[in-house]
Amino acid sequence: MISERTGKNISFITSDSLFKNNISTSYLVGNFGVLKSTSKIKNTLFFNGKKILVLDSTGVYENKIQPDILLLTQSPKINLDRVLQDLHPIIIIADASNSYSNQKIWKASCLKKNIPFHATAEKGFYKLN
């Protein structure tokens, strides 16, 4: 789930059709927010001039995209070394839907290439500015 907050207005972008769960409710209450909108996540997102590529379980991507941020979700069956060579992202974010073993391999790949790796299961949410 990705959230965008502007003042009290909060929008959720999610792949889960059952987004009305405890996490979203707790987030709204904890931030004194009002749900503005929800939408289904797409493979490419833009935020403050940054291009975000969402790579899901299909593992399909275009190598012309050149994203600033690569978001890995739902344990895509990919060779991250090859993906990094094709896409040249600035940072990799792996959400908690990925398996621990995949995240461990991806972290090692990122260390070899000196690319920051953020696992939300380990470090919590990632905030874009």
DSSP file with accessible surface (Angstrom, degrees, kcal/mol):
  #  RESIDUE AA STRUCTURE BP1 BP2  ACC     N-H-->O    O-->H-N    N-H-->O    O-->H-N    TCO  KAPPA ALPHA  PHI   PSI    X-CA   Y-CA   Z-CA
    1    1 A M              0   0   88      0, 0.0     2,-0.4     0, 0.0    13,-0.2   0.000 360.0 360.0 360.0 134.5    0.0    0.0    0.0
    2    2 A I  E     -A   13   0A  53     11,-3.2    11,-3.3     2,-0.0     2,-0.4  -0.956 360.0-162.0-114.6 135.2    1.3    3.5   -0.9
    3    3 A S  E     -A   12   0A  48     -2,-0.4     2,-0.4     9,-0.2     9,-0.2  -0.939   7.4-162.2-119.8 145.0   -0.2    6.5    0.8
    4    4 A E  E     -A   11   0A  86      7,-2.6     7,-2.7    -2,-0.4     2,-0.5  -0.995  11.8-164.0-123.7 126.9   -0.1   10.1   -0.3
    5    5 A R  E     +A   10   0A 123     -2,-0.4     2,-0.4     5,-0.2     5,-0.2  -0.943  17.0 173.1-119.7 127.4   -0.8   12.8    2.3
    6    6 A T  E >  S-A    9   0A  87      3,-2.8     3,-1.9    -2,-0.5     2,-0.3  -0.924  72.7 -54.0-128.2 103.6   -1.6   16.4    1.7
    7    7 A G  T 3  S-     0   0   56     -2,-0.4     0, 0.0     1,-0.3     0, 0.0  -0.485 121.0 -22.0  63.7-123.9   -2.6   18.1    4.9
    8    8 A K  T 3  S+     0   0  137     -2,-0.3    26,-3.3    25,-0.1     2,-0.4   0.578 117.5 100.0 -91.6 -12.1   -5.4   16.0    6.3
    9    9 A N  E <   -Ab   6  34A  76     -3,-1.9    -3,-2.8    24,-0.2     2,-0.4  -0.651  53.3-172.7 -80.8 126.0   -6.4   14.4    3.0
   10   10 A I  E     -Ab   5  35A   0     24,-2.7    26,-3.5    -2,-0.4    27,-0.9  -0.973   7.6-167.2-123.8 131.5   -4.9   10.9    2.5
   11   11 A S  E     -Ab   4  37A  16     -7,-2.7    -7,-2.6    -2,-0.4     2,-0.4  -0.945   9.7-150.1-115.8 138.5   -5.0    8.9   -0.7
   12   12 A F  E     -Ab   3  38A   3     25,-2.4    27,-1.9    -2,-0.4     2,-0.5  -0.901   8.1-167.8-109.6 138.0   -4.2    5.2   -0.9
   13   13 A I  E     +Ab   2  39A  27    -11,-3.3   -11,-3.2    -2,-0.4     2,-0.3  -0.993  28.5 160.2-119.9 120.2   -2.7    3.4   -3.9
   14   14 A T  E     - b   0  40A  12     25,-2.3    27,-1.5    -2,-0.5     5,-0.1  -0.968  49.7-150.3-145.0 153.8   -2.9   -0.3   -3.4
   15   15 A S  S    S+     0   0   49     -2,-0.3     2,-0.5    25,-0.2    -1,-0.1   0.571  80.9  92.0 -93.8 -13.6   -2.8   -3.7   -5.2
   16   16 A D    >   -     0   0   69      1,-0.1     3,-0.6     2,-0.1    -2,-0.1  -0.704  62.9-158.3 -86.8 122.1   -5.1   -5.1   -2.5
   17   17 A S  T 3  S+     0   0  112     -2,-0.5     2,-0.4     1,-0.3     3,-0.2   0.708  92.5  61.2 -71.2 -16.9   -8.8   -4.9   -3.3
   18   18 A L  T 3   +     0   0  130      1,-0.2    -1,-0.3    -3,-0.0    -2,-0.1  -0.334  62.8 144.6-102.7  51.2   -9.5   -5.3    0.4
   19   19 A F    <   +     0   0   32     -3,-0.6     2,-2.7    -2,-0.4     5,-0.4   0.747  45.3  91.4 -65.2 -22.6   -7.7   -2.1    1.4
   20   20 A K        +     0   0  146     -3,-0.2     2,-0.2     4,-0.1    -1,-0.2  -0.419  65.4 126.7 -73.6  73.8  -10.2   -1.3    4.2
   21   21 A N  S  > S-     0   0   49     -2,-2.7     4,-2.1     1,-0.0     5,-0.2  -0.611  79.4 -84.7-120.5-174.4   -8.1   -3.1    6.8
   22   22 A N  H  > S+     0   0  136      1,-0.2     4,-2.8    -2,-0.2     5,-0.2   0.833 122.7  57.6 -63.5 -32.8   -6.7   -2.3   10.2
   23   23 A I  H  > S+     0   0  116      2,-0.2     4,-2.5     1,-0.2    -1,-0.2   0.954 109.8  41.9 -64.9 -49.7   -3.5   -0.8    8.7
   24   24 A S  H  > S+     0   0    2     -5,-0.4     4,-2.4     2,-0.2    -2,-0.2   0.921 117.2  47.9 -65.6 -41.0   -5.4    1.8    6.6
   25   25 A T  H  X S+     0   0   73     -4,-2.1     4,-2.5     1,-0.2     5,-0.2   0.941 113.1  47.9 -64.2 -45.2   -7.8    2.6    9.4
   26   26 A S  H  X S+     0   0   78     -4,-2.8     4,-3.0    -5,-0.2    -1,-0.2   0.890 111.1  51.7 -62.8 -40.2   -5.0    2.9   12.0
   27   27 A Y  H  X S+     0   0   73     -4,-2.5     4,-1.6    -5,-0.2     6,-0.2   0.926 111.1  47.2 -62.6 -45.1   -3.1    5.2    9.6
   28   28 A L  H  <>S+     0   0   28     -4,-2.4     5,-2.9     2,-0.2    -2,-0.2   0.934 117.0  42.7 -62.5 -45.4   -6.1    7.5    9.1
   29   29 A V  H ><5S+     0   0  103     -4,-2.5     3,-1.4     1,-0.2    -2,-0.2   0.942 113.6  51.4 -67.5 -45.0   -6.8    7.7   12.8
   30   30 A G  H 3<5S+     0   0   53     -4,-3.0    -1,-0.2     1,-0.3    -2,-0.2   0.769 116.9  39.7 -65.2 -26.6   -3.1    8.1   13.8
   31   31 A N  T 3<5S-     0   0   43     -4,-1.6    -1,-0.3    -5,-0.2    -2,-0.2   0.249 107.0-121.7-105.4   9.9   -2.6   10.9   11.4
   32   32 A F  T < 5 +     0   0  164     -3,-1.4    -3,-0.2    -4,-0.2     2,-0.2   0.885  63.3 156.0  50.7  42.1   -6.0   12.6   12.0
   33   33 A G      < -     0   0   17     -5,-2.9     2,-0.4    -6,-0.2   -24,-0.2  -0.522  43.7-138.0-102.5 166.7   -6.6   12.1    8.3
   34   34 A V  E     -b    9   0A  85    -26,-3.3   -24,-2.7    -2,-0.2     2,-0.5  -0.982  29.7-114.2-121.9 132.6   -9.6   11.9    6.0
   35   35 A L  E     +b   10   0A  51     -2,-0.4   -24,-0.2   -26,-0.2     3,-0.1  -0.540  36.5 174.3 -69.3 115.9   -9.7    9.3    3.2
   36   36 A K  E     -     0   0A 136    -26,-3.5     2,-0.3    -2,-0.5   -25,-0.2   0.881  58.0 -28.8 -89.3 -47.4   -9.7   11.3    0.0
   37   37 A S  E     -b   11   0A  55    -27,-0.9   -25,-2.4     2,-0.0     2,-0.3  -0.989  45.5-144.3-163.3 164.1   -9.4    8.5   -2.6
   38   38 A T  E     +b   12   0A  61     -2,-0.3     2,-0.3   -27,-0.2   -25,-0.2  -0.982  21.3 174.5-133.1 146.8   -8.2    5.0   -3.4
   39   39 A S  E     -b   13   0A  63    -27,-1.9   -25,-2.3    -2,-0.3     2,-0.3  -0.980  35.5 -98.2-148.5 160.2   -6.8    3.7   -6.6
   40   40 A K  E     -b   14   0A 149     -2,-0.3   -25,-0.2   -27,-0.2     2,-0.1  -0.586  46.9-107.1 -79.7 140.2   -5.3    0.6   -8.0
   41   41 A I        -     0   0   38    -27,-1.5     2,-0.2    -2,-0.3    -1,-0.1  -0.373  33.2-155.6 -69.9 142.3   -1.5    0.6   -8.2
   42   42 A K        -     0   0  150     -2,-0.1    12,-0.1     2,-0.1     3,-0.1  -0.697  28.0-109.9-111.3 169.3    0.1    0.9  -11.7
   43   43 A N  S    S+     0   0   74     -2,-0.2    11,-3.2     1,-0.2     2,-0.4   0.777 104.2  41.7 -73.2 -26.5    3.5   -0.3  -12.9
   44   44 A T  E     +C   53   0B  51      9,-0.2     2,-0.3     2,-0.0     9,-0.2  -0.987  67.6 173.5-126.7 128.8    4.8    3.3  -13.3
   45   45 A L  E     -C   52   0B  30      7,-2.8     7,-3.3    -2,-0.4     2,-0.4  -0.913  16.9-148.7-127.4 156.4    4.2    6.1  -10.8
   46   46 A F  E     +C   51   0B 143     -2,-0.3     2,-0.3     5,-0.2     5,-0.2  -0.988  17.5 170.9-127.7 136.1    5.5    9.7  -10.6
   47   47 A F  E >  S-C   50   0B  58      3,-2.2     3,-2.1    -2,-0.4    82,-0.1  -0.932  70.9 -20.6-147.6 121.5    6.1   11.7   -7.5
   48   48 A N  T 3  S-     0   0  115     -2,-0.3     3,-0.1     1,-0.3    81,-0.1   0.882 127.7 -49.0  48.4  44.8    7.9   15.0   -7.2
   49   49 A G  T 3  S+     0   0   75      1,-0.2     2,-0.4     0, 0.0    -1,-0.3   0.524 113.0 121.9  78.3   3.5    9.7   14.5  -10.5
   50   50 A K  E <   -C   47   0B  82     -3,-2.1    -3,-2.2    18,-0.0     2,-0.5  -0.855  56.9-138.7-102.4 136.4   10.8   11.0   -9.5
   51   51 A K  E     -C   46   0B  64     -2,-0.4    18,-2.1    -5,-0.2    17,-1.9  -0.803  17.6-164.1 -94.5 128.4    9.9    8.0  -11.7
   52   52 A I  E     -Cd  45  69B  16     -7,-3.3    -7,-2.8    -2,-0.5     2,-0.5  -0.961   3.5-160.6-116.8 125.1    8.9    4.9   -9.7
   53   53 A L  E     -Cd  44  70B   3     16,-2.7    18,-3.2    -2,-0.5     2,-0.7  -0.919   6.6-153.3-105.2 126.5    8.7    1.4  -11.3
   54   54 A V  E     - d   0  71B   4    -11,-3.2     2,-0.7    -2,-0.5    18,-0.2  -0.893   8.6-167.0 -99.9 115.8    6.6   -1.2   -9.5
   55   55 A L  E     + d   0  72B   0     16,-3.1    18,-2.3    -2,-0.7     6,-0.1  -0.916  16.2 178.2-106.6 110.7    7.9   -4.7  -10.3
   56   56 A D    >   -     0   0   38     -2,-0.7     3,-1.8     4,-0.2    18,-0.2  -0.155  49.6 -63.2-101.8-163.5    5.4   -7.3   -9.2
   57   57 A S  T 3  S+     0   0   66      1,-0.3    20,-0.6    19,-0.2    17,-0.1   0.709 125.6  66.4 -60.0 -21.1    5.1  -11.1   -9.3
   58   58 A T  T 3  S-     0   0   87     18,-0.1    -1,-0.3     2,-0.1     3,-0.1   0.835  88.5-151.2 -69.7 -30.1    5.0  -11.1  -13.1
   59   59 A G    <   +     0   0   16     -3,-1.8     2,-0.4     1,-0.2    -2,-0.1   0.656  44.4 142.7  70.1  15.6    8.6   -9.8  -13.2
   60   60 A V        +     0   0  102     -4,-0.0     2,-0.3    18,-0.0    -4,-0.2  -0.753  16.3 150.7 -95.6 132.6    7.9   -8.0  -16.5
   61   61 A Y        -     0   0   55     -2,-0.4     2,-0.5    -3,-0.1    -6,-0.0  -0.983  44.0-116.6-152.8 158.0    9.5   -4.6  -17.2
   62   62 A E    >   -     0   0  120     -2,-0.3     3,-1.3     1,-0.1     4,-0.3  -0.869  18.7-145.5 -95.5 132.0   10.7   -2.5  -20.1
   63   63 A N  T 3  S+     0   0   89     -2,-0.5     3,-0.2     1,-0.2    -1,-0.1   0.530  93.5  68.3 -79.4   1.0   14.4   -1.8  -20.0
   64   64 A K  T 3  S+     0   0  163      1,-0.2    -1,-0.2     2,-0.0    23,-0.0   0.556  77.4  85.3 -88.2  -8.2   13.9    1.7  -21.5
   65   65 A I    <   -     0   0   30     -3,-1.3    -1,-0.2     1,-0.0    -2,-0.1   0.891  65.0-168.2 -67.1 -43.5   12.1    3.0  -18.4
   66   66 A Q        -     0   0   87     -4,-0.3   -15,-0.2    -3,-0.2    22,-0.1   0.964  16.4-163.4  52.2  64.5   15.1    4.1  -16.3
   67   67 A P        -     0   0    2      0, 0.0    23,-0.2     0, 0.0   -15,-0.2  -0.349  26.4-143.1 -76.5 156.4   13.3    4.7  -13.0
   68   68 A D  S    S+     0   0   49    -17,-1.9    22,-2.1     1,-0.3    23,-1.4   0.828  93.0  32.1 -78.5 -37.3   14.7    6.6  -10.0
   69   69 A I  E     -de  52  91B   6    -18,-2.1   -16,-2.7    21,-0.2     2,-0.6  -0.982  68.5-158.7-126.2 132.3   13.1    4.2   -7.6
   70   70 A L  E     -de  53  92B   0     21,-2.3    23,-3.0    -2,-0.4     2,-0.6  -0.955   9.4-163.4-111.3 118.0   12.4    0.4   -8.1
   71   71 A L  E     -de  54  93B  20    -18,-3.2   -16,-3.1    -2,-0.6     2,-0.5  -0.917   4.2-159.0-104.1 117.5    9.7   -1.0   -5.9
   72   72 A L  E     +de  55  94B   0     21,-3.2    23,-2.3    -2,-0.6     2,-0.3  -0.859  20.1 166.3 -99.0 127.8    9.7   -4.8   -5.6
   73   73 A T        +     0   0   12    -18,-2.3    23,-0.0    -2,-0.5    -2,-0.0  -0.977  51.4  18.6-141.8 150.4    6.5   -6.4   -4.5
   74   74 A Q  S    S-     0   0   72     -2,-0.3    24,-0.2     1,-0.2    -1,-0.1   0.815 114.6 -76.2  62.1  34.7    4.9   -9.9   -4.4
   75   75 A S        -     0   0   23      1,-0.1    -1,-0.2    -3,-0.1   -19,-0.1   0.913  58.3-152.0  47.7  64.6    8.3  -11.8   -4.8
   76   76 A P        -     0   0    1      0, 0.0     2,-1.5     0, 0.0   -19,-0.2  -0.388  17.2-122.5 -64.8 141.9    9.0  -11.3   -8.5
   77   77 A K        +     0   0  180    -20,-0.6     2,-0.3   -21,-0.1   -21,-0.0  -0.690  62.8 136.2 -86.1  87.8   11.1  -14.0  -10.0
   78   78 A I        -     0   0   35     -2,-1.5     2,-0.8   -18,-0.0     3,-0.1  -0.901  63.2-123.6-133.8 158.3   13.9  -11.8  -11.3
   79   79 A N    >>  -     0   0   71     -2,-0.3     4,-2.1     1,-0.2     3,-0.6  -0.915  27.7-163.1 -97.7 102.0   17.7  -11.7  -11.4
   80   80 A L  H 3> S+     0   0    4     -2,-0.8     4,-3.1     1,-0.2     5,-0.3   0.838  84.7  61.6 -63.0 -31.8   18.2   -8.4   -9.7
   81   81 A D  H 3> S+     0   0   47      1,-0.2     4,-1.8     2,-0.2    -1,-0.2   0.932 108.7  43.4 -58.1 -43.4   21.8   -8.1  -10.9
   82   82 A R  H <> S+     0   0  145     -3,-0.6     4,-2.1     2,-0.2    -2,-0.2   0.905 113.0  51.7 -68.3 -41.5   20.4   -8.1  -14.5
   83   83 A V  H  X S+     0   0    2     -4,-2.1     4,-3.0     1,-0.2     5,-0.4   0.929 109.7  49.7 -61.6 -43.8   17.6   -5.7  -13.6
   84   84 A L  H  X S+     0   0    4     -4,-3.1     4,-1.8     1,-0.2    -1,-0.2   0.891 110.2  50.9 -63.2 -37.6   20.1   -3.3  -12.0
   85   85 A Q  H  < S+     0   0  123     -4,-1.8    -1,-0.2    -5,-0.3    -2,-0.2   0.887 116.8  40.6 -66.7 -36.5   22.2   -3.4  -15.1
   86   86 A D  H  < S+     0   0   49     -4,-2.1    -2,-0.2    -5,-0.1    -1,-0.2   0.895 127.4  27.7 -77.4 -43.4   19.2   -2.7  -17.4
   87   87 A L  H  < S-     0   0    0     -4,-3.0    -3,-0.2    -5,-0.2    -2,-0.2   0.726  77.5-152.6 -99.3 -28.9   17.4    0.0  -15.3
   88   88 A H     <  -     0   0  120     -4,-1.8    -4,-0.1    -5,-0.4    -3,-0.1   0.905  24.3-173.2  54.3  51.9   20.1    1.8  -13.2
   89   89 A P        -     0   0    7      0, 0.0   -21,-0.2     0, 0.0   -20,-0.2  -0.327  27.7-137.6 -71.7 160.5   17.7    2.8  -10.3
   90   90 A I  S    S+     0   0  108    -22,-2.1     2,-0.3     1,-0.3   -21,-0.2   0.822  85.0   9.9 -85.0 -34.4   18.9    5.1   -7.6
   91   91 A I  E     -e   69   0B  19    -23,-1.4   -21,-2.3    24,-0.1     2,-0.4  -0.993  64.2-143.3-145.8 150.1   17.3    3.1   -4.8
   92   92 A I  E     -ef  70 117B   0     24,-2.4    26,-2.7    -2,-0.3     2,-0.5  -0.957  14.1-169.4-114.4 131.6   15.5   -0.3   -4.4
   93   93 A I  E     -ef  71 118B  14    -23,-3.0   -21,-3.2    -2,-0.4     2,-0.5  -0.988   1.3-167.9-121.0 127.2   12.5   -0.7   -2.0
   94   94 A A  E     -ef  72 119B   0     24,-2.6    26,-2.6    -2,-0.5    27,-0.4  -0.970  14.1-145.7-114.2 122.4   11.2   -4.1   -1.2
   95   95 A D    >   -     0   0   32    -23,-2.3     3,-1.5    -2,-0.5    26,-0.1  -0.253  31.3 -97.1 -82.5 175.6    7.8   -4.3    0.5
   96   96 A A  T 3  S+     0   0   67      1,-0.3    -1,-0.1    24,-0.1   -23,-0.1   0.549 111.8  77.6 -73.6  -4.8    6.8   -6.8    3.1
   97   97 A S  T 3  S+     0   0   60    -25,-0.2    -1,-0.3     2,-0.1     2,-0.2   0.616  78.3  92.3 -79.5  -8.4    5.0   -9.0    0.6
   98   98 A N  S <  S-     0   0    8     -3,-1.5    23,-0.0   -26,-0.2     2,-0.0  -0.557  87.3-102.9 -84.8 150.5    8.4  -10.4   -0.6
   99   99 A S     >  -     0   0   43     -2,-0.2     4,-2.2     1,-0.1     5,-0.2  -0.341  24.4-123.1 -70.8 151.0    9.9  -13.5    0.8
  100  100 A Y  H  > S+     0   0  172      1,-0.2     4,-2.2     2,-0.2     5,-0.2   0.898 110.9  54.3 -61.1 -41.1   12.7  -13.1    3.3
  101  101 A S  H  > S+     0   0   71      1,-0.2     4,-1.9     2,-0.2    -1,-0.2   0.901 108.4  48.9 -64.5 -39.4   15.1  -15.2    1.2
  102  102 A N  H  > S+     0   0   37      1,-0.2     4,-2.8     2,-0.2     5,-0.2   0.932 110.3  51.3 -63.2 -44.0   14.5  -13.0   -1.9
  103  103 A Q  H  X S+     0   0   16     -4,-2.2     4,-2.5     1,-0.2    -2,-0.2   0.880 107.6  53.0 -61.8 -36.9   15.1   -9.9    0.1
  104  104 A K  H  X S+     0   0  139     -4,-2.2     4,-1.7     2,-0.2    -1,-0.2   0.925 112.0  44.7 -64.8 -43.7   18.4  -11.3    1.4
  105  105 A I  H  X S+     0   0  105     -4,-1.9     4,-2.1     2,-0.2    -2,-0.2   0.914 113.8  50.1 -65.7 -44.4   19.6  -12.0   -2.1
  106  106 A W  H  X S+     0   0    5     -4,-2.8     4,-2.3     1,-0.2    -2,-0.2   0.893 107.4  54.0 -62.9 -39.8   18.5   -8.6   -3.4
  107  107 A K  H  X S+     0   0   75     -4,-2.5     4,-2.3    -5,-0.2    -1,-0.2   0.918 108.4  49.6 -61.3 -42.0   20.2   -6.8   -0.5
  108  108 A A  H  X S+     0   0   51     -4,-1.7     4,-1.9     1,-0.2    -1,-0.2   0.904 109.7  51.5 -63.8 -40.9   23.5   -8.6   -1.4
  109  109 A S  H  X S+     0   0    6     -4,-2.1     4,-1.3     1,-0.2    -1,-0.2   0.905 110.8  48.5 -61.7 -42.2   23.1   -7.6   -5.1
  110  110 A C  H  <>S+     0   0    1     -4,-2.3     5,-2.5     1,-0.2     4,-0.5   0.882 107.6  54.6 -67.3 -38.1   22.5   -3.9   -4.1
  111  111 A L  H ><5S+     0   0  123     -4,-2.3     3,-1.0     1,-0.2    -1,-0.2   0.902 105.4  53.6 -61.8 -40.5   25.5   -3.9   -1.8
  112  112 A K  H 3<5S+     0   0  145     -4,-1.9    -1,-0.2     1,-0.2    -2,-0.2   0.854 116.2  38.7 -61.0 -34.8   27.7   -5.1   -4.7
  113  113 A K  T 3<5S-     0   0   99     -4,-1.3    -1,-0.2    -5,-0.1    -2,-0.2   0.339 110.2-119.8 -98.3   3.5   26.5   -2.2   -6.9
  114  114 A N  T < 5 +     0   0  147     -3,-1.0    -3,-0.2    -4,-0.5    -4,-0.1   0.887  63.8 145.1  56.1  42.6   26.4    0.4   -4.0
  115  115 A I      < -     0   0   28     -5,-2.5    -1,-0.2    -6,-0.1   -24,-0.1  -0.944  55.1-112.1-109.0 127.8   22.7    1.0   -4.4
  116  116 A P        -     0   0   75      0, 0.0   -24,-2.4     0, 0.0     2,-0.4  -0.319  30.7-159.4 -59.9 138.2   20.7    1.7   -1.3
  117  117 A F  E     -f   92   0B  19    -26,-0.2     2,-0.5     2,-0.0   -24,-0.2  -0.988   7.1-170.5-123.5 125.3   18.2   -1.1   -0.4
  118  118 A H  E     -f   93   0B  24    -26,-2.7   -24,-2.6    -2,-0.4     2,-0.6  -0.954   2.3-169.1-120.6 111.6   15.2   -0.5    1.9
  119  119 A A  E >>  -f   94   0B   1     -2,-0.5     4,-3.2   -26,-0.2     3,-0.8  -0.896  10.4-157.4 -98.8 116.7   13.2   -3.5    3.1
  120  120 A T  H 3> S+     0   0   35    -26,-2.6     4,-1.6    -2,-0.6   -25,-0.1   0.805  92.1  60.8 -66.9 -26.3   10.0   -2.4    4.7
  121  121 A A  H 34 S+     0   0   68    -27,-0.4    -1,-0.2     2,-0.2   -26,-0.1   0.832 117.8  30.5 -67.1 -28.1    9.7   -5.6    6.7
  122  122 A E  H <4 S+     0   0  117     -3,-0.8    -2,-0.2     2,-0.2    -1,-0.2   0.871 135.6  23.0 -95.1 -44.1   13.1   -4.8    8.3
  123  123 A K  H  < S-     0   0  110     -4,-3.2    -3,-0.2     1,-0.3    -2,-0.2   0.464  98.9-127.7-107.3  -7.5   13.1   -0.9    8.4
  124  124 A G     <  -     0   0   31     -4,-1.6    -1,-0.3    -5,-0.4    -2,-0.2  -0.423  59.4  -3.9  88.0-165.3    9.5    0.1    8.2
  125  125 A F        -     0   0  170     -2,-0.1     2,-0.5     1,-0.1    -6,-0.1  -0.099  62.2-132.9 -62.9 159.3    7.9    2.5    5.8
  126  126 A Y        -     0   0   86     -8,-0.1     2,-0.5   -33,-0.0    -1,-0.1  -0.966  17.5-149.8-115.0 127.0    9.9    4.5    3.3
  127  127 A K        -     0   0  143     -2,-0.5     2,-0.4     2,-0.0    -2,-0.0  -0.859   2.9-155.0-104.1 124.4    9.1    8.2    3.0
  128  128 A L              0   0   46     -2,-0.5   -80,-0.1     0, 0.0    -2,-0.0  -0.787 360.0 360.0 -90.9 138.8    9.5   10.1   -0.2
  129  129 A N              0   0  131     -2,-0.4   -82,-0.0   -82,-0.1    -2,-0.0  -0.799 360.0 360.0-109.4 360.0   10.1   13.8    0.0
